[in-house]
Amino acid sequence: MPDKDRVKPTEAQLKARRSRSIAIALALIAFVVIVYLGTVLKLGPAVFSRGM
């Protein structure tokens, strides 16, 4: 596909995309931390001393 047929995003659109990506990454990290803490609280600290 030739480059002339593609739409180039503006600086504002690139900044908005970056901001959205950062927000999604932070939300994903928060979700992982919540699930991790929920697991530790439910199973207790003994989850770390169990054998594999």
C-alpha positions, 0 to 999 in steps of 0.5 A: 500500500503506497504511503500517500493512501495512509492517514498520518495522525496529528501530534494531538492524536499521537499524544492522546494515543500515548495517554490512553496506552499509559492509562490502560497499562496502569489499569492492568497493573492495578488489576494484577496487584488486586488479584495478587493481594486477593490471593494472598489474603484468601490463602494466607501467607502460607501460600509462599511456603507450600511445595510445588 
